[in-house]
Amino acid sequence: MRQAFLLAALFALSLATSVAAEELGASSPKFWSVPQVDALPYDAHSRLIRHGRDLITATYSHIGPDMPDRAQRFAGNNLACGNCHLDAGVKKFGLPIFGLSEDFPAYSARVGAQITLQERINSCMTRSMNGRPLPVSSAPMRAIVAYIQFLSSGVRKGEKLSGLGAGTMPELDRAADPARGHDIYQARCIGCHNVDGAGVQNSLPGLGAGYAFPPLWGSDSFNDGAGMARLITAANFIHSNMPDGVDYLHPRLSPEEAWDVAALMISKPRPQRAGLDKDFPDLLKKPIDAPYGPYADGFSEAQHRYGPYGPIRAKLQEIEKEKGEVRNPNVK
């Protein structure tokens, strides 16, 4: 009996090690876990890292639109970076920011050129935060960079960790439906995000205290150039993380429900960013769910916004076959 128990225990340990290695990726030589900020000493660099985490979790309290010092009003809304990058940017498939610093400089299809980590952060500042760029040498920028670099400790350049992004669900063979999404929102989302999608603030408006639950649309939400304004990103994020407290291993919404409630969210009014027609200068590299034109494939803005994406993918494959190259990352 004892021998059988030991064999079972060894098998379980072997299986756990195998799963951990598979999650981390074949290129990873060792197990990796997120470094702990709270274990840092209290020297100057550690304080900078802690400040970076604070900027992620309570952006509104440091560089938000209600800051007493107008020069520090970089964010244009009262969201926190952590409203999209969950658990201070360390939650798997909650758009984490761990293990990313060595990826930069990196090519950005949106810009059509190489960008730095600071430029990628400022893309979030001007889109998700609907604000203005942080100066590269500013204290907030240095702190956010230090925090992301700390969360990348021990990760080699080119090494991809598991859990990045928002997940990947099967796509619908129909357009995602905001009307169906409205019914799901009423049943599953309204308790946190309010009847009008305005969220629930931590205190009275104007006090710079942010949101207990963020707005999903309206004047204090992300603008239409943000990644979360795209259906595929939004639907996968919702499926992996919502309602609040859910993780990717225990989803509570079906994929179909997540697609439809995401369609509702992106159908609603929000701040508009000027110059979106200049994004993605190579249109064959434009994300298939970009909700604004121009496009390389001739399909409507509505179909790019809500799908179905199968016909668009087929057309892109046809175009790329004619050109003899694959350039669109959406072509499978």
C-alpha positions as CSV (number, residue, x, y, z in Angstrom):
1,M,0.0,0.0,0.0
2,R,2.8,2.4,1.0
3,Q,4.7,1.6,-2.2
4,A,1.6,2.3,-4.3
5,F,1.1,5.6,-2.5
6,L,4.7,6.7,-3.1
7,L,4.4,5.8,-6.8
8,A,1.2,7.8,-7.1
9,A,2.9,10.8,-5.4
10,L,5.9,10.6,-7.7
11,F,3.6,10.4,-10.7
12,A,1.6,13.5,-9.6
13,L,4.9,15.4,-9.0
14,S,6.1,14.4,-12.5
15,L,2.8,15.5,-14.0
16,A,2.8,18.9,-12.2
17,T,6.4,19.5,-13.3
18,S,5.5,18.6,-16.9
19,V,2.5,20.9,-16.9
20,A,4.5,23.8,-15.5
21,A,7.2,23.3,-18.1
22,E,4.6,23.2,-20.9
23,E,2.8,26.4,-19.6
24,L,6.2,28.2,-19.5
25,G,7.1,27.2,-23.0
26,A,9.7,24.9,-24.6
27,S,12.3,27.7,-24.8
28,S,12.3,28.1,-21.0
29,P,15.1,26.3,-19.1
30,K,13.5,26.7,-15.6
31,F,10.3,27.4,-13.8
32,W,9.5,31.1,-13.5
33,S,7.2,32.9,-11.2
34,V,6.2,36.6,-10.8
35,P,8.7,38.4,-8.6
36,Q,7.3,39.9,-5.4
37,V,7.4,43.6,-5.0
38,D,6.7,43.4,-1.3
39,A,9.9,41.4,-0.7
40,L,12.1,44.2,-2.0
41,P,14.2,46.3,0.4
42,Y,13.6,50.0,0.9
43,D,16.4,51.4,-1.2
44,A,15.9,54.1,-3.8
45,H,15.5,51.7,-6.8
46,S,13.0,49.5,-4.8
47,R,11.0,52.6,-4.0
48,L,10.9,53.5,-7.7
49,I,9.6,50.0,-8.5
50,R,6.9,50.3,-5.7
51,H,5.9,53.7,-7.1
52,G,5.6,52.1,-10.6
53,R,3.2,49.5,-9.1
54,D,1.2,52.3,-7.4
55,L,0.9,54.1,-10.8
56,I,-0.5,50.9,-12.3
57,T,-3.1,50.3,-9.5
58,A,-4.1,53.9,-8.7
59,T,-3.1,55.9,-11.8
60,Y,-5.8,58.5,-11.1
61,S,-4.2,59.4,-7.7
62,H,-0.8,60.2,-9.2
63,I,-1.3,61.5,-12.8
64,G,-5.1,61.7,-13.1
65,P,-7.3,64.6,-14.4
66,D,-8.1,65.8,-10.8
67,M,-4.5,66.2,-9.7
68,P,-4.0,69.6,-7.9
69,D,-0.9,70.2,-9.9
70,R,-2.1,70.6,-13.5
71,A,1.3,69.7,-14.8
72,Q,0.8,66.2,-13.4
73,R,-2.5,65.7,-15.2
74,F,-1.4,63.2,-17.8
75,A,-4.3,60.7,-17.8
76,G,-7.5,62.1,-19.3
77,N,-9.8,59.8,-17.4
78,N,-10.1,58.4,-13.9
79,L,-9.3,54.9,-14.9
80,A,-6.3,53.0,-13.6
81,C,-3.9,51.1,-15.8
82,G,-4.8,48.1,-13.5
83,N,-8.4,48.2,-14.8
84,C,-7.1,46.5,-17.9
85,H,-3.8,45.0,-16.6
86,L,-5.4,43.1,-13.7
87,D,-3.9,42.5,-10.3
88,A,-1.2,45.2,-10.9
89,G,-0.4,43.6,-14.2
90,V,0.4,40.1,-13.0
91,K,-2.9,38.1,-13.6
92,K,-2.7,35.5,-16.3
93,F,-4.8,36.4,-19.3
94,G,-5.7,39.6,-17.6
95,L,-3.4,41.5,-20.0
96,P,-0.4,41.0,-17.8
97,I,2.7,43.1,-18.2
98,F,5.2,40.6,-16.8
99,G,8.1,39.3,-18.9
100,L,7.8,42.0,-21.5
101,S,10.6,44.5,-21.0
102,E,13.1,42.5,-23.1
103,D,10.7,42.5,-26.0
104,F,11.5,46.2,-26.7
105,P,12.4,47.8,-29.0
106,A,9.8,46.0,-31.0
107,Y,8.0,46.5,-34.3
108,S,4.6,48.1,-34.0
109,A,2.2,47.5,-36.9
110,R,0.1,50.4,-35.6
111,V,3.0,52.8,-36.1
112,G,4.8,51.0,-38.9
113,A,8.1,51.2,-37.2
114,Q,10.2,50.1,-34.2
115,I,9.0,51.5,-30.8
116,T,10.5,51.6,-27.4
117,L,8.9,50.4,-24.2
118,Q,8.3,54.1,-23.3
119,E,6.5,54.6,-26.5
120,R,4.4,51.6,-25.9
121,I,3.4,52.9,-22.5
122,N,2.5,56.3,-24.0
123,S,0.3,54.5,-26.5
124,C,-1.7,53.3,-23.5
125,M,-1.6,56.8,-22.0
126,T,-3.1,58.4,-25.1
127,R,-5.6,55.7,-25.9
128,S,-6.7,53.6,-22.9
129,M,-6.1,56.6,-20.5
130,N,-7.4,59.1,-23.1
131,G,-4.6,61.5,-22.0
132,R,-1.2,62.8,-23.1
133,P,2.2,61.2,-23.3
134,L,4.5,61.0,-20.3
135,P,7.9,62.6,-20.9
136,V,10.5,59.9,-21.2
137,S,12.6,61.3,-18.4
138,S,9.6,62.0,-16.0
139,A,9.4,60.3,-12.6
140,P,6.1,58.5,-13.5
141,M,7.6,57.1,-16.7
142,R,10.8,55.9,-15.0
143,A,8.7,54.3,-12.3
144,I,6.4,52.4,-14.6
145,V,9.4,51.2,-16.7
146,A,11.2,50.1,-13.5
147,Y,8.2,48.1,-12.4
148,I,7.8,46.4,-15.8
149,Q,11.5,45.6,-15.8
150,F,11.2,44.1,-12.3
151,L,8.3,41.9,-13.4
152,S,10.6,40.7,-16.2
153,S,13.4,39.6,-13.9
154,G,15.0,36.4,-15.1
155,V,13.2,36.3,-18.4
156,R,15.5,36.1,-21.4
157,K,15.0,38.1,-24.6
158,G,12.7,36.1,-26.9
159,E,11.3,34.0,-24.1
160,K,7.5,33.9,-24.0
161,L,5.8,33.2,-20.8
162,S,2.3,31.6,-20.5
163,G,-0.7,33.7,-19.7
164,L,0.2,36.8,-21.8
165,G,-2.6,38.6,-23.5
166,A,-6.3,37.9,-22.8
167,G,-6.7,34.4,-24.1
168,T,-8.0,32.9,-27.3
169,M,-11.6,31.7,-27.7
170,P,-13.2,30.1,-30.8
171,E,-14.8,32.8,-33.0
172,L,-18.4,33.0,-33.8
173,D,-19.7,32.1,-37.3
174,R,-22.1,35.0,-37.0
175,A,-21.8,38.7,-36.1
176,A,-21.5,39.4,-32.4
177,D,-24.8,40.9,-31.3
178,P,-25.1,44.0,-29.0
179,A,-28.8,43.3,-28.5
180,R,-28.0,39.8,-27.1
181,G,-25.2,41.5,-25.1
182,H,-27.6,43.9,-23.5
183,D,-29.6,41.0,-22.0
184,I,-26.4,39.4,-20.7
185,Y,-25.2,42.8,-19.3
186,Q,-28.5,43.2,-17.4
187,A,-28.2,39.8,-15.9
188,R,-24.4,39.5,-15.2
189,C,-22.7,42.9,-15.3
190,I,-25.0,45.6,-14.1
191,G,-24.2,45.1,-10.4
192,C,-20.6,46.2,-10.9
193,H,-20.6,48.5,-13.9
194,N,-23.9,50.3,-13.3
195,V,-27.1,50.6,-15.3
196,D,-25.5,53.0,-17.8
197,G,-22.0,51.5,-18.0
198,A,-20.7,54.3,-15.9
199,G,-19.1,52.1,-13.2
200,V,-19.0,52.8,-9.5
201,Q,-16.7,55.5,-8.2
202,N,-14.6,55.2,-5.0
203,S,-15.8,58.6,-3.8
204,L,-17.6,61.7,-5.0
205,P,-16.7,62.9,-8.5
206,G,-13.8,65.4,-8.7
207,L,-11.8,63.9,-5.7
208,G,-9.4,61.8,-7.9
209,A,-10.2,58.5,-6.2
210,G,-10.9,56.5,-9.2
211,Y,-13.4,53.6,-9.5
212,A,-14.2,50.5,-7.5
213,F,-15.6,49.2,-10.8
214,P,-14.6,51.1,-14.0
215,P,-16.9,52.6,-16.6
216,L,-17.2,50.6,-19.8
217,W,-18.3,53.5,-22.0
218,G,-19.0,57.2,-21.7
219,S,-16.8,60.2,-21.3
220,D,-14.6,58.8,-18.5
221,S,-13.8,55.6,-20.3
222,F,-11.0,54.6,-22.8
223,N,-11.2,56.1,-26.2
224,D,-12.0,54.4,-29.5
225,G,-8.4,53.9,-30.4
226,A,-7.7,51.7,-27.4
227,G,-7.1,48.0,-27.7
228,M,-10.1,47.3,-25.5
229,A,-12.3,49.0,-28.1
230,R,-11.7,46.0,-30.4
231,L,-14.0,43.0,-30.2
232,I,-11.5,40.2,-30.1
233,T,-9.5,41.7,-27.3
234,A,-12.6,42.7,-25.3
235,A,-14.4,39.4,-25.7
236,N,-11.4,37.3,-24.7
237,F,-10.7,39.6,-21.7
238,I,-14.3,39.4,-20.6
239,H,-14.3,35.6,-20.9
240,S,-11.1,35.1,-19.0
241,N,-11.8,37.6,-16.2
242,M,-15.5,38.6,-15.8
243,P,-17.6,38.8,-13.7
244,D,-15.1,40.2,-11.2
245,G,-13.1,37.4,-9.5
246,V,-13.2,34.9,-12.4
247,D,-10.0,33.5,-13.9
248,Y,-9.3,31.8,-17.1
249,L,-9.5,28.3,-15.5
250,H,-13.0,28.9,-14.2
251,P,-15.0,31.1,-16.7
252,R,-18.6,31.9,-15.8
253,L,-19.6,33.3,-19.2
254,S,-19.8,31.1,-22.2
255,P,-17.7,32.1,-25.2
256,E,-20.9,33.2,-27.1
257,E,-22.0,35.3,-24.1
258,A,-18.6,36.9,-23.9
259,W,-18.6,37.8,-27.7
260,D,-22.1,39.4,-27.4
261,V,-21.6,41.4,-24.2
262,A,-18.3,42.6,-25.7
263,A,-20.2,43.7,-28.8
264,L,-22.5,45.7,-26.5
265,M,-19.6,47.4,-24.9
266,I,-17.8,48.5,-28.1
267,S,-21.1,49.6,-29.6
268,K,-21.5,52.4,-27.0
269,P,-20.3,56.0,-27.2
270,R,-16.9,56.8,-25.8
271,P,-14.2,59.5,-26.4
272,Q,-13.0,59.7,-30.0
273,R,-9.3,59.8,-30.9
274,A,-8.3,62.0,-33.8
275,G,-6.1,60.6,-36.6
276,L,-7.1,56.9,-36.4
277,D,-7.0,56.7,-40.2
278,K,-3.2,57.1,-39.9
279,D,-2.9,53.9,-37.8
280,F,-1.5,50.8,-39.4
281,P,0.2,52.4,-42.5
282,D,0.5,48.8,-44.0
283,L,-3.2,47.9,-44.1
284,L,-2.4,44.2,-44.5
285,K,-1.0,44.3,-41.0
286,K,-4.1,45.9,-39.5
287,P,-5.9,43.8,-36.8
288,I,-9.0,42.2,-38.3
289,D,-11.2,43.7,-35.6
290,A,-10.0,47.3,-35.9
291,P,-13.3,49.2,-35.7
292,Y,-12.2,52.0,-37.9
293,G,-11.0,52.1,-41.6
294,P,-9.5,52.2,-44.0
295,Y,-9.1,48.4,-44.7
296,A,-7.3,46.4,-47.3
297,D,-10.0,43.8,-47.9
298,G,-13.2,45.7,-49.0
299,F,-15.3,44.6,-46.0
300,S,-17.4,47.1,-44.1
301,E,-16.5,48.8,-40.8
302,A,-19.5,47.0,-39.2
303,Q,-18.2,43.6,-40.2
304,H,-14.7,44.5,-38.9
305,R,-16.3,45.7,-35.7
306,Y,-18.6,42.7,-35.0
307,G,-17.6,39.9,-37.3
308,P,-18.0,37.3,-38.6
309,Y,-14.3,37.2,-39.4
310,G,-14.1,34.0,-41.4
311,P,-14.9,35.8,-44.8
312,I,-12.5,38.6,-44.0
313,R,-9.7,36.1,-43.2
314,A,-10.4,34.2,-46.4
315,K,-10.1,37.5,-48.4
316,L,-6.9,38.4,-46.7
317,Q,-5.4,35.0,-47.5
318,E,-6.4,35.5,-51.1
319,I,-4.8,39.0,-51.3
320,E,-1.6,37.7,-49.6
321,K,-1.5,34.6,-51.9
322,E,-1.6,37.0,-54.9
323,K,1.3,39.0,-53.4
324,G,3.2,35.9,-52.4
325,E,3.7,36.8,-48.8
326,V,1.9,36.7,-45.4
327,R,1.7,40.0,-43.7
328,N,-1.5,40.1,-41.7
329,P,-1.1,38.6,-38.2
330,N,-4.8,37.7,-38.3
331,V,-4.5,35.2,-41.1
332,K,-4.4,31.7,-39.6
